[in-house]
Amino acid sequence: MANGLRALGCVLLLTSLSQPAAALGREVSYGEARDQFGSLQELQRCGDWQIGERSGEFRLLRFSLYGQDLLFVDRIEINASGTAFQVVEGFGFVEFNNDHAEQSLSDLHCSSDGKATLDLSGTAVSGHDDQVLHFRVELDAVSGTYRYSATPDE
């Protein structure tokens, strides 16, 4: 019985060693990046939004944190007293905001349809292998979902 368990242990060990490694890291939250405001590298106005009776602006934020760029979008509106903007909702993107992604982002562009959809695009360079990707994100601010696509630089 002991030999059978030892053999099973060896098989399990070999099987686990042959499996692809899981990605390290965790997604950096919007709040964590926002609280590190000193690392804000880029802020862009992306256009207006209107959902029902409420309206405001989208803005793109690129933070530098943990040796890489992080990407977020704010949906903002004027506060009740009309004196300042307030964040209604913040959106993050797991493709960029993993704390071990080591990506740098450039050529960021964003635009809104004036309702609840935001398009953003740019270039991402991996710090791991210098791979260059041209990406696009289509964000639906009503549902909070987005579609990500990327093509390698040729």
C-alpha positions as CSV (number, residue, x, y, z in Angstrom):
1,M,0.0,0.0,0.0
2,A,2.8,2.4,0.9
3,N,4.5,1.8,-2.5
4,G,1.2,2.5,-4.3
5,L,0.7,5.8,-2.4
6,R,4.3,6.8,-3.1
7,A,3.8,6.0,-6.9
8,L,0.6,8.0,-6.9
9,G,2.4,10.9,-5.2
10,C,5.1,10.8,-7.9
11,V,2.4,10.8,-10.7
12,L,0.6,13.8,-9.1
13,L,3.9,15.7,-8.7
14,L,4.9,15.1,-12.3
15,T,1.4,16.0,-13.5
16,S,1.4,19.3,-11.5
17,L,4.9,20.2,-12.9
18,S,3.7,19.7,-16.5
19,Q,0.7,22.0,-16.1
20,P,1.1,25.6,-17.4
21,A,1.8,28.1,-14.5
22,A,-1.0,30.2,-13.4
23,A,-0.6,34.0,-13.9
24,L,0.8,35.6,-10.9
25,G,-0.6,38.8,-9.5
26,R,-3.9,40.4,-8.8
27,E,-6.0,43.0,-10.4
28,V,-5.3,46.5,-9.1
29,S,-8.6,48.0,-8.1
30,Y,-9.8,51.4,-9.2
31,G,-9.9,52.6,-5.6
32,E,-6.3,51.4,-5.0
33,A,-5.0,53.3,-8.1
34,R,-7.1,56.4,-7.4
35,D,-5.8,56.5,-3.8
36,Q,-2.3,56.7,-5.3
37,F,-3.2,60.0,-7.0
38,G,0.5,61.1,-7.1
39,S,1.0,58.4,-9.8
40,L,-1.5,59.9,-12.3
41,Q,0.3,60.2,-15.6
42,E,-2.4,61.1,-18.0
43,L,-6.0,62.4,-17.9
44,Q,-8.1,62.8,-21.0
45,R,-11.6,64.0,-21.5
46,C,-13.4,61.4,-23.6
47,G,-16.7,63.0,-24.3
48,D,-20.2,63.2,-22.8
49,W,-22.6,60.6,-21.5
50,Q,-26.3,60.6,-20.9
51,I,-28.2,57.9,-19.1
52,G,-31.8,58.7,-18.5
53,E,-32.0,62.2,-16.9
54,R,-28.4,62.1,-15.7
55,S,-25.5,63.4,-17.8
56,G,-21.8,64.2,-17.5
57,E,-18.4,63.4,-18.9
58,F,-16.2,60.3,-19.4
59,R,-12.5,60.7,-18.6
60,L,-9.6,58.3,-19.1
61,L,-7.0,58.0,-16.4
62,R,-3.5,56.4,-16.9
63,F,-1.7,55.7,-13.6
64,S,1.8,54.5,-13.1
65,L,1.9,52.1,-10.2
66,Y,4.0,49.0,-9.3
67,G,6.3,49.7,-12.2
68,Q,3.7,49.7,-14.9
69,D,0.7,51.6,-16.4
70,L,-2.8,51.0,-15.3
71,L,-5.9,52.1,-17.2
72,F,-9.3,53.3,-15.9
73,V,-12.3,55.3,-17.0
74,D,-14.4,57.6,-14.8
75,R,-18.0,58.6,-15.4
76,I,-18.3,62.0,-13.8
77,E,-21.1,64.5,-13.3
78,I,-21.6,67.9,-11.6
79,N,-22.5,67.6,-7.9
80,A,-25.9,68.6,-6.6
81,S,-24.7,72.1,-5.7
82,G,-23.2,72.6,-9.2
83,T,-19.8,73.5,-7.8
84,A,-17.6,70.5,-8.7
85,F,-17.4,67.2,-10.6
86,Q,-18.0,64.0,-8.7
87,V,-17.2,60.4,-9.8
88,V,-20.4,58.5,-10.4
89,E,-18.6,55.3,-11.4
90,G,-15.1,54.1,-12.2
91,F,-14.2,51.3,-14.6
92,G,-11.0,49.2,-14.7
93,F,-9.7,46.7,-17.2
94,V,-8.1,43.4,-16.1
95,E,-6.1,43.2,-19.3
96,F,-4.0,46.1,-18.1
97,N,-4.4,46.3,-14.3
98,N,-2.8,43.1,-13.2
99,D,-0.1,44.1,-10.7
100,H,2.4,41.8,-12.6
101,A,1.5,42.8,-16.2
102,E,4.5,45.2,-16.5
103,Q,2.9,47.0,-19.5
104,S,3.4,50.5,-20.7
105,L,0.6,52.2,-22.5
106,S,0.9,54.9,-25.2
107,D,-1.1,56.6,-28.0
108,L,-4.3,56.5,-25.9
109,H,-7.4,57.8,-27.6
110,C,-11.0,57.8,-26.3
111,S,-14.4,59.0,-27.6
112,S,-18.0,58.7,-26.6
113,D,-21.2,58.3,-28.5
114,G,-22.8,60.9,-26.2
115,K,-24.9,58.3,-24.5
116,A,-23.4,55.3,-22.6
117,T,-20.8,53.9,-24.9
118,L,-17.1,54.7,-24.8
119,D,-14.4,53.6,-27.3
120,L,-10.8,53.7,-26.3
121,S,-7.7,52.5,-28.1
122,G,-3.9,52.6,-27.8
123,T,-0.7,50.7,-27.8
124,A,0.5,48.4,-25.0
125,V,4.1,47.2,-24.7
126,S,4.8,44.2,-22.5
127,G,7.7,44.5,-20.1
128,H,8.1,40.7,-20.2
129,D,8.9,40.3,-23.9
130,D,8.6,43.7,-25.5
131,Q,5.6,42.5,-27.5
132,V,3.7,45.5,-29.0
133,L,-0.1,45.2,-29.1
134,H,-2.6,47.7,-30.6
135,F,-5.8,47.4,-28.5
136,R,-9.4,48.6,-28.5
137,V,-11.9,48.6,-25.6
138,E,-15.6,49.2,-26.1
139,L,-17.2,50.1,-22.8
140,D,-21.0,50.0,-22.1
141,A,-21.4,52.2,-19.0
142,V,-24.9,51.0,-18.3
143,S,-24.0,47.4,-17.8
144,G,-20.4,48.0,-16.8
145,T,-19.2,45.4,-19.4
146,Y,-16.6,45.9,-22.0
147,R,-15.2,44.1,-25.1
148,Y,-11.4,44.0,-25.4
149,S,-9.5,43.2,-28.6
150,A,-5.8,43.4,-29.5
151,T,-3.6,42.8,-32.5
152,P,0.1,42.3,-32.4
153,D,2.3,44.9,-34.1
154,E,3.8,43.6,-37.4
